[in-house]
Amino acid sequence: MRPAFSASKPSPSGREKGRRKGAAEQLLADQVLSLRARLHGALALGLTKSDGHGAKRWRSTDAGIQSHVLKAVAAFVGSLTNDALRLAPVKESVSDILLALEGILKTNNVSVLIQAADVSLKLVSCIGNSVRQYQILEMVSSLSCQLSSDHLRIAIPCASALTCILNSLVTARASAQAEIWEALEKTNAAASVISALQNYAHDVHPLNYLTEMISLLRSILWIWPSSRYHVWSNCNLMAKLAQYCFSAETTVAAKILKLYAALALCGNGAMILLKDEELIPKICDLMGKSHPSLTRIEALKLCQVLLRSPRGCNQLMTSHYQPIVQGIINAMSEIDEKSLVTEGCRTALLALRYHGNHHRCFWSNSIDEVLYKILAGSCRSEHQTHQMVCHGELFNKDSKDIMNIDPYVWDILGYLAVHCNNEYLSARKRKNNFLQALISCACSLATDITQKNSSTKFSKEELEPAMRAVLMMLLSPSQYIFSEASSKFLEVVLPLGDECMNILLSSLNSNVTRNLTASFDCVKIMNNLMNLACLVIVQSNHSLNKRNAVCVLSTILKECLHNRLYITRSNIASHLQFCFDGGSCCYLAEEWEGENVILFYGLVVLYNVLRRVSLVCIHCEKNLDGGIVCHDCREYYNEGLIRVLEHALSQNMSPGPKSYIVHILSLFGLCGFPSKLGGKMRSALCDNELVDLELLLADSESLSAHAAILSVRCPKLLPSEKSLVHDGKTTDEWRRRSLYHVRMSGRVDSHALKKILEYTYTGFVTVDADMVRPVKTLAKYCHLKSLQETLQREQPRWSSDCPGYNLTAAVEPAEHSFSDIILEAQSNEKMECRHGSCELSTPHVHSHKIILSMSCDYLRALFQSGMHERLSFCFSISLK
């Protein structure tokens, strides 16, 4: 508990407080002091304390007194400057004014309300964001009650004042926002605004009535996610908003775009907007050069919100990528319009995170030339447009010329590179001068981190985007980009030799082996990992001590998994803060590489260290026939690295880290993506009771399987329906099941086929070194792409999805079905079944006993007991 008195800092006496107040009043002009005295004289007529003590409240209902006070308030507020607003006497006066306005706004006198609404707007506009310093809860309630007023001269200024207040609350504490939202709900503020927008008529209401209501609704939607449902679920309102968006008034269109951006923070709201076949083309049109910069900027900001999630990006870019890409390129090309260039770069960054045809469109619109011109900026004069700017000029730009755009350039370049196919560049007929220059600049800037003595003036935090871009170029599927980046990067780091790698590894080791009281230098660890990843990728013949590297990296991964080593890109790259404006809801948007970039970069380094090994065990250096560790050392890794990785794989993490963990484990022969359902299906491999398929091999050996599982998980092992041969035998007296036979090619290895079946059933399989080639060959034939890629020792494809274990397709309608059981609902409703020749009209699902028995203990026990009577709950069972 803080002591009541302190010897070091005594509390000021009443005389001292009076002296301070007097000094503050001396800073006010005589005119302001005069107006303040007049104000307090007026306030004294109605602002009093109950029984002479307690909190002040406005108690006068006399219209004359109220009007007199409002005039005094208007005069006083009009005389205030920003400096004056910081003074204690002025703050005291503002607090009293707010109390007066709260009471006066509750009057029924229309002329007084009109005056009070105007004064309220004047006050909150003058105060600005400092309004949060005052008690504004009752003020918000009073203003909100007037939104439904039939007198527009009351409703419009009250809406404007309320918008000013709410905009100042965007960064307020959650508790403060919750209190304000409760007040808005009690006064039906959102409903009043929605009603005003639905009932607006251009021949009855002034235009500013529409624009102010739109602005207020946008502020509400931006801060409070729970308000969004009442907008996107209102079809009449959504139709009206679309109508306003098509308005010829650019001011209205720009405000509607801002409102849409707030609504799109809700995943459901975003989908409603994306499904509007007329609205999206209009938004694309508003990004065009023919519209004012303000409208174009708001259209770009709306696209940014729609592009935050993979689903939104896919929906938007599948059908409309050409006009959107063109609008982005046009904005990025307006070098003299800094705001437009910034929003264009932000939109491009979000769109390029995910693969798709829009990448081809960016390349065909010479995105590399646009990026280079942004980077060059004012280094180029008009008569030098045909010349390339040297790196020295770029690095020596003044800070005022950088425009804070450079980080966007590197991020965009990285995403372009990591998603670039060889065909994207081949269609450009070798017009890659600007791309070469960008790669060279990025590599030169990034290697500044690698060298001990930096010749540039940028901090390590500013160099992070360039370093990341180089790493992404080295992970590019484009052979051209990879070779250009690796050669440029090696030009600088090759003279340093393996010493550079060992220095980085030593630095990592000293940073992560610490006592409990020390703290990690996360930025340094992140930069060292990125550097080490680049070096390991480009230098295949390095002499890095792999055992030490694995130990250090294992420690880093353990610390990351315990959240003791944690840093996000947004902590370092301030240019990404725009991605987190507004509170999103109803969808999950995550970066492919995950939030903790140290974990991701550590996995990239570990994978590239392990996959480039010679034929000696990386632990004891014994000779190997294959793999990366000998049999004697496998137990060591099981206790250490492998166990850590398997534990990490069981956690909920982003696709990027998960993909790299799977690829690392595959180097030890552990291939696939383990799952709970896959683990349950493992016992189906040994189930001989419900098998309905035999795979016949050339050596007379046969393998039993279940057609239902193969039809979903590995359909290539099944021939066409006409080619299926069955013996017509009944394997159970109450189950009429045919046993199908599939004859395999003589080139199919039986051991490899067993591995494929195990992977098909469980999603996970152990593949020893001598089995890698035949399993990989068979996996390629069976179109098991995820298994094939893990066995090829190639980099995981950026933004690739992790395959999930899903058997839903087994119950979907099909012309030919292997289902052996029907789950029939107890219902009088009718349904049309499209499942083969089924004639049932009651609601039902065609399913498979093997899947049900492996997924549900109760049903498995039921089937094993031999029962085949109707169940008394939820559904009944019909047997084929």
N, C-alpha and C positions, 0 to 999 in steps of 0.2 A: 504494500500500500504506500502511495506517495505521501510523505509527511506534509502536515498542514503548513509548516513554516520551514524555510531553508536559510541557513546562515550564509550560504554562498550567493543566493539570489533572492533577496526579500521581495515579497509581493508589493506592488506599488500601492501607496496610500491613496486615499481619496483626493488629497491635494495634488499628488503626482499625476493621477488620472486627469484631473481638471487641467493641469498644466499641458499635458499631451493634447487634450482636446482643443485647448486654446491655440496651440501651435498649428494643429491641422486646419483650424478655421482661418488662420492667417494666410494659408496657401490658397484660399478661395477668393475669387474676385469680389469686389464690393457688390456688384450687381447680383452675383449668385447668392451672397449672404442675405441680401435684401429679399430676393425671391424665396429663399429658404425660410426666412422669418415670416414672410407672408403665408407660405405654405403651412407652417406649423400653427399659425394663428387660425387658419381655416380648418385644419385637421382637428383642432381642439374643440370645434363645434359638434363633432360627431364621434370622434375616436376617444373612448374613455374606458376606464377599468371598472369592472363590476364591484360595487360597494367600496370603491377607492383602492382596491388591491386586486391582484391577479392579472391575467393576460388582457391585453387591450383588444377591443372589438369595436366594429363600427355599429353604432346604434341609432343614428339619425335616419328618419324616413322622409324628412322634409326635402322636397325637390329643389327648392331654392338653395338650401345649404349644400346639397349634393352637387349641384351645378357650379356653385362657388368654389367648392373644393377641387372639382375637376379642372376648372380654369387655372387654379393655382398650381395644380400638379403639372399641367401642360406647359405652363411658363417655366417652372423650375426644371423639368426634364429637358426642355429645349435649350437650357443654358449650360448643361453639363458637358464636360469633356471627358475623354478616356482617363486622363490623369485624375480628374476630380472624383471619378467613380471609385477610385482605390482608397479614398479618404474615409476614415471612420464616421465623421458626421454625416457624410452623404449616404453611406451605407445604412446608417440609422434612419435617415429620412426615407430612403427607398423601402425599408421594411415597413414603415408606417404607411407609406403610399399603397403598398400591396394589401395591407389590412383594410384600408379604406375601399379600394377597388373591389375586393372580395365581397364586401357588404353592398356597395352601390350597384354592382352587377345583378343583384337579386331583386332590385326594384321592379315595379310594373310600369313605371313611367317610361314611355317609348322615347321621348326626346332626351331624357337623362341617360337611357341605355345606349342610344346612338352616340352621345358624347362620351360615355364611359368606355364603349368599345374602341373608339378612336384613340382615347388616352391610353388604354391598356396596350394597344398595338405600338403606340409611340414609346411607351415605357420599356416593353420587352425588347424592342428593336434597339433602344439605346443601351440597355444593359448587356445584351448579347449573351455569350456563353457563361458569363458570371452570374446569370440568373440562378444557377444551381447553388449559389451561396446563400440563397434566401429560402424561407418557408413558402413554397409555391403550390402545395397540394390543394389548398382551398381555392387558390386562384385558378388552377386547372379545372376544378369542378365548376366554378362560376362561369368560366368561359365556355366550357363544354355544354352547359345547360342552354346557352344561347345559340348553339349551332342550328337548332331546329326552328329558330325564329322566322316568322313570315316576313319580317322587315329585313331586307337584304343589307341595309346600312348598318344593321346590328350583326347579322350572321357573318358577313364577309370579313370585317376587321377582327371579330372574335376568332374566326378560323385562322386568319393570318397570325394573330398573336399566339394562338395555341401551337401552330406549326413552328414558330420561333422557339417556343419553350421546349417542345419535343425534340427539335434538332439539337438542342444543347444537351439532351439526355443520352445521346447515342453512346457516349463513353462513360456514363454514370454507373455507379454500383448497381448490382442486380437487385439489391433490396430497395433502392430508391426507384428503380424502374418498376418494380412490382407494386409499390405504393401508388405510383401514378397510374398504372394500368387498372388497378382496382377502382380508382376514382373515375377513370374513363368508362369502365364497365357500368358503374352505378348510374352514370348519367347518359348511358347509351350513345356515346360519342360516335363509335364506328357505325352504328345503325343510322344515326342522323346524317352522317356524311354519305353513306351508301344511298339513302333515300334522296338526298339532294342531287346526287349524280344521276340516279335513275329518272328523276322528274325534271331534269334540266331541259329547257327549251330555248333555243337561241333567239327566238323572236319575243321571248318574255323576260329572260334573265340576262344580265350583262355577262360579258365574257370572263371578267375577273372572278365572278361567282364560281364559274366552272373551274378555272385554273387554281383558285385558292382551295377549293374542296379536293381537287386532285392532289395538290401538294400535301394537304393535311392527311389524307388517306395514305399517301406514300410514306409519310413519316411514321404513321402508326404501324403499317405493315413491315417497315424496315426494322423496327425495334422489337415488336412483340409477335412471335411466330403464331401464337394462338389466334390472332386476328385474321390470318390469311385464309383460313377455311371459309369464312363467311363471304369472301370475295370470289375465290375460284370456283366455289360450288354454286354461285348465283349466276345462272345462265343469262338472265335478263341484264344484269350488271355487266357481265363480260361482253355481251353483244353491244351494249352502249359504249363501253370503253374502246372496243374495236372501231366503232363508228367515229368516236372522237379522234382516234389515231389517224384515220383517213382524212381528217379535217385539213382544209387548206391552210389553216392557221398554224404556222410553224411553232409558235409558243405552246399551243395545246399539244401538238404532236410530241414535242420534247418532254413535256411534263408527263404525258401518258407513258412514254418510254421509261422514265424514271420510276413511275408507279409499277410498270411491268417488271422492272428489275427487282424491286422489292418483293413483288408477288412471286417471282421465280426463285427466290431464296427457299421457297417450299418446293420440294421435289414434285409434289402433285400439281402445284400451280404451274411449274415449269412444263410439265407434260401437257397440261391444258393449252398452254400457249403454243407449244410445238405442234400440236395436232390441228391447229387452226390453219387451214390451207390457204387462206387469204391474208392472214396477218403476217406470217413469216416473210413472204415476198415483199410486203410493204416495209417491213423492218430492213430487209436487204436494200430496198430502194432508198430508204432514208440514210443509208451509209454512203450514198453516191455523192459525186462532186457537185451536183446541181443544188444541193441543200446546204444551209448555213452550217458553219463549223460546230455550233452548239448542238444542233440536231444530230449531226454525224457522230459527235462524241457520245451522246446519250444512247444512240443506236449501238455503238461499239460496246458501251458499258453493259447494255442489256445482253448482248451476245456473250460477254464475259461470264455473266451469271449463268446463262444457259449452258455454257461450255464447262462448267465446274465439274460435272459428273460425267463418267464414261457414257452413260445412257443418253444424257442430254447431248453430248458431243456427237454420238453416233446418229441420233435422230436428226440433228440439225445439219450435219455435214453430209449425210447420205443423199439428201434430196436438194440441198441448196448450197453446196460447197462452192460452186463457181461464182455466184454473185457475192457471197460472203468473202471469199478469198480476194476477189477484185476490190471490194470495199476496204479490206484490211490493207492491201498493197497500196491503194490510193492514199489512205490515211498516212501510212508510213513514209510515203514519198513527199508529203507536204513538209519539207525541211524547215520552212519558216514558221510553221504552226506547231510549236512545241507540245501543246496539250494534245493535239490531234495525233502527232507522232507517238507520244507516250501511250495513248489509248490504243492505237493501232498495234504497237508492239505488245502490249499486254494481251490483246485479243489473239494475236498470232501465237504467243507463248502458250496460252491455254488450248488453242485449237491443235497445236502441233504435238501436244503431249501424247496423243493417241494416234495410232496408225490409221490409214485410210486413203482413199483416192484424192483427198484434199492435199496430201503431200505432193502428189504429181502436179496438181494445179499450182501450188506455190512455186515449184521449180520452173514450170513453164512460164510463170510471170516474173522470172528473174529475181527471185527473192534474195539471192546472194548479192546481186548488184545493189538492191535497195538497202540491204544491211551494211554493205561497205560504204555507201554514201552517208548513211546515218553515222557510222563510226568516224568517217573522215570529217564530217561536219564543216566547220569553218576553216579547216586546213586547206580547203580547195577554193580557189577563186573561180569566177565564171569562165575565164579563158583557160582554166586547167582541167576542165571536165573530162578531157580525154587522157589525162595523166594519172598514174597511180601515186598515191601519197606514201612516202617512205615511213617505216616504223618509227623512226625518231620523231617525226612530226606528230604522229599519233600519240606517242607517249608524253610529249611535251606540251600537249594542249592545256590551256588554262582551264581551271575548274568551271568557269562560266560557260565554256564551250562544250563541256561534256554533256550537259542537259540531263544527267542521271540516266542516260539511255544505254550506255555501254553494257551494263549487266544484262539488259533485255536482249541485246544483240548476241551475247555469248550463249544465253539460255536458248534462244531461238535457233542459233547455229547448232547447238548440241542436239536438240530434238530433231532438227532436219537431218543431221548426220546419222543418228541412231535408228531412224526409220527409213533411210534412203536405200532403195534397191538400185542395182547396177543399171537397170533400164531407165530410171529417172534421169540419169546424167547422160546416157548414151543418146537419148533423143535430142539433146542440146547441141549436138555436133561439135563437141569439145570446146564450147564457149565457157571455159571455167577459169578465166583470169581472175575474176572477182572472188571466186571460191578459193582459189589458191592463195590470194592475198589475205583473205579472212583466216584461213588455216594457219598461214605463216604468222599472222599477228597474234592469234590465240596461243600458239605454241611458244612464241617469244615471250609473251606476257606471263604464261603459266610457268615457264621454267625459271622465272624470277623467284618463285618460291623455292625451287630446287637449289639454286646457287646461294652460297653463303652471303656474298656481298651484293645486295640489290642495287641496280643502277636506276630503278624507277622510283617514283615518289608515292606509289599506291600502297595501301596497307594490305595485309594478308586477307582481311575480310573482303576488300574490293577485288582481290585477285581470285577469290573462290569461284565465281561464275566462269572465268576463263579456264581455270584448271579443270573444272567439271566438264566444260565443253570439249577440252582435249581428250579427257577420258571417254566421253561419249563418242567422239570421232574414232577412237581406237577400238571401240566396241561396235562400230558401224558395219552393217552387212555389205556396204559398198566397198569393193576392193580399191577403187580409186581414192576415196576419202581416207580409208585406212592407210594406204601406202603413202599418201601425201602427208598425213599427220605424223605417222611414225618416222618418216625420213626427216621432217622438219624438227620433230622433238629430239631425235637422235643427234642432229647436228649440234645441239647445245649440250646435251647430257653425255654424249659418248666420250668426249675428252675426260670426263670425270671418272669414267670406268665404273667398276663394281664398288668402288669406295663410296659412291653416292648411296647405293642401296644399303650398304652396311651402316652408314651414318644414320639413314632414316630409320633402320631397324633398331639401332642402338637408342635413338631418340624415343622411339615408341616404347621400348623396353623400360627406359628410365621413367617414362611418364605413367606407365600402368602398374609398375611395381613400386608401390608407395605405402606409407603407413596410413593408418585409419584416419588420422587427423588432417592429412594433406588433401588437397583438392586437385582434380584432374584439369589439365589445360586442354579442354575439349577441342578448341579451334586448332591448336597445334597438332593434336592427334589426328583430327580429320584431314588437315592439309598433308600430313606425312603419309597417311593411308592413300590419299588420292595420288600423290606423287609416286609412291611405291607401286600402286596398281598400274600406272602408266609405264613405269620402268620395267616391271615384270612382263607386261604384255609385249612391249617392243623389243626387249632383249631376251630372246629365247635361251641363249647360251650364257647365262650368268652363273656366278659362283656363290650365290647367296646360300648361307647355311640354312638348309631347309628345315632341319630339326629345330634350330633356334627360332626360325620364323614361325613354324607351326605352334611352338610353345607360347610365343608372344601373342600371336593372333588368337590362340585359344583363350588366353587370359582376357584379351579385349572382348571377345564374344561373351564370355561369362559375365564380365562387368556390365556389358550392354543388356544382357538378358535379365540382370538384377536391377536394371535402371540406374546403376551407379555411374555409367558412362552414357550420357544422353545429350544429344543436341540436334535440333531441327534446322533445316535450311533457313527458315524464316527468322531464326535467332541471329543469323549472320547476314543473310542477304535481305537487306531492308526493302529492296525493290519488289519483294514478293508479298509485302504486307497487304496490298490491295486484294489479294485472294481471300482474305479473312474479314473483309468489311461486311457488316450485317450478320445476323444470326441465322444460319441455314437450318432447315428441318426437313424431315421426311425423306432424306436420302443421305447416303454415305459416300463422300468423295475423298479418295485417298490417292496419294502418289504411288506409282508402281514400286518405287524404291523404298517406300515406307517413311515414317516420320524420323526415326533415328538414323541419320545418315552415316554415323560411325559404324553401326552394325552392318549396313549395306556395303560400305567401302571395305570394311574388314573382310566380309565374305568374298568380295570380288578379288581382293589380294590373295586370300587363302586358296581359292579355286585355281587361280592362274599360277600360283606357286606349285600346287600339287599336280596339276595336269601336265606340267613341263618337266617331267622327271626322267632320269636315265634308268637303265635296268639294274638299279641297286636299291635296296630298301632305304627309305628316307629316314628310318630310325636307327638301324644297326649296320647299314651299308652292305648287307649280304647280297649276293647275286640273286636276281629274280628271273622267273620265266615270264612274268606278266604282273599287272597290278602295280601298286605303289608301296605296299608293305608286305613283308614276308609273313608266313604263317605264325612264326614265333612272336612277332611283334603285334599281331592283330589284337591280342588281348590287352596290350598296353593302350592301344588306341580305343578299344571298346570301353576301357575305364576312363579315358580322358576325352579326347576330341569327339569321337563318334557319339558317346553318350550325351555330350553337350549339344551336339547338333540334333540328335534324335529328340531330345527334350525341347529344343527350340522349335522343331517341326510340329510338335504337338500343340504349340501355342497358337493363338490367333494372331497372324501377322500378314503383312502385305505380300502380293504375288512376287515382287522382286527378290526380297530376302529368302522367301520360301523356295523359289526356283533355284537360287544359287546353293542353298543347303542341299536340295535334292541332287544337284549336279556334283556337289562335293562328295556326298555319300555314295554316289554311283562309282566314284573312283575307288571306293573300298568294296565295290560289288553289291551295294545296297541300293536298288533301283526302284523308283516309283514314289507316289504320294500316298502315304498311309492315311486311312480314314476309319472311323468307327464302323460304318456299314461294310467297308471292305474287310475289316477284321471279322465281322460276323459271318460274312460269306465264305471265309476260309474253310470252315467246316463243311461247306457244300462240296468241296473237292473230294471229300472222302464219302460223300453220300451216294450209296449205290441203289437205294430204294426208289428214288424219284428220277433217276437218269432216264433220258429218252433219246440219247445220241451216242453213237460210237464213231470215233475217228480211227479209220483203218489205215495202218502204216504198211510200207512195202515189206518189212521184215516180219509180217504176220502179227505184229503186236498191235493192240488196240487200246485206245484211251477213252474212258467214259466221260460224258459231259452232259450239260443241260442246254437244250436248244434255246430256251427262253433267255438265259444269261448271255449266250454267245450272240444271239440276234441283236442284243442291245450293246454289248461291250466289245464284241469283235465279229461283226457280221461277215467279214471276208472269209472266215473259216466255214461258213455255210454256203453251199451252192444255191442255185435258184430253186424255187419250189418244185419245178418239174423234174429237177435232177435228184431231188431227195428220194432215197430208197429206204423203205422200212419193211420189216419182216412180219408185221401184222400181229405179233404175239401180244398177249395180254399179261402184264406183269403183276396184276392184282385183280382179284375176282370182282371188286366193285369199282375199279378204275380201268377204263378201256384206254390204254396208253400204247401207242406205237413206238417201236424202237427204230430210230432213223440211223442209217449208215452213211458215212461220208468217207470216200476213199481218198487218201492224201497222196500227193506226188512222191515219187521215189527219192526225190532230192531233199525231202523234209527230214531233218534230224529229230529223232524221237525225244532226246533230252532237251533240245531247244523248244520243241512243241510243248513239253511239260512246263517249261518256264513261261511260255506264252500263255498257257492255260492258267497258271498260277497268277500271273499278272492280270489276266482278264477277270478272274474271280475276285481278287483281293486289291488290285491296284498297286501291289508291291511285290518285289521278287528279288532274291539274292542270285547274282550272276557272277560266277567265278571267272578268272581271267581267261581260261581256256574255252569258255562258252560265250565270250563276248561277241565274236564274229558271227557264229550261226544264229544266235538270238537276235542280233541286230539285223541280219538279213531277213529273218522271218518276221520281225517286227515291222520292217519296211513293207513287206508284202501284205501284211495284215492291217496296214494303215494305222498302226499304233505309234503315232507321231511322237508323243511324249516319251515313250520308252526308247524309241530310236534316237531321239535327240540327246537323251542323257547318256547313251552308250557311245555317242560320236565324239565326246570330249570337246564340244564346241560351246561357245558362250551362249547362255540363255538369251533368247530374243527379247529385246526391250519391249515392255508392255504386253508380253505374252501372258495369257491366262494360265493359271494352274488348273489342270484337269480335275474335275470333281467326280465323285463316285455317284452316278445317278442312274437309277433303273426305271425312271418314270416312263420312258418310251415303251416299256414292256406292256403297259396297260393302255396305251393309246390305240385308237382304231387302226386296224391293218387288214389288208385283203387276206393275208394268210397269217394265222396266229398259232403260236405254240401253247396258248393258255390251256390249263387243265382244270380250272375252277372258276366259277362265277359267283361274285358277291352280289346278292340281290337285296335291295332295300325293301323294307316293309312300308310300302307307300302305294297310294292309289293313283299317283301321277303316271303320265305316259311319257315315254321317250323313244326316239328312233335310234336304233343301234346300227352303226356302220362297220361293225366288226365282222368281217367275213360274211357268212351266211346266217348269222344269228337272227332269230325271229322274236326274241323276248321284247315285250313292250314296257315292262316295268323298269324303274331305274335300277341299273346294275353296272358292275365293272368286271371285265374279263381279267383274270389275274393268273398267278402261277404258284403252285404249292411250294416249290423250292424256295422262292423268294419270300413268301409269307412265313414259312417255317423257320427260315434263317433270321428273319427280322423280328419275330414275335414268339416268345416262349410259350404263350398260351396256345396259339394256333399250332405250333410244333407238337405240343403235347396232345392236342386234339387229333391231329392227323395220325400220330403214332398210335393212338388208342384205337383207331379203326372206326371212329364215329363218323357218320355221314348224314346225320339227321339235321333238321333246320335249327339254327341257333335262335334263341328266344330274345336276343337283344340286337338292336341296331340293324342287323342285316341277317339274311339267311344264306346258306351255301347251296348252290346247285352244281352238281358234278357233271362233267362232260363224259 
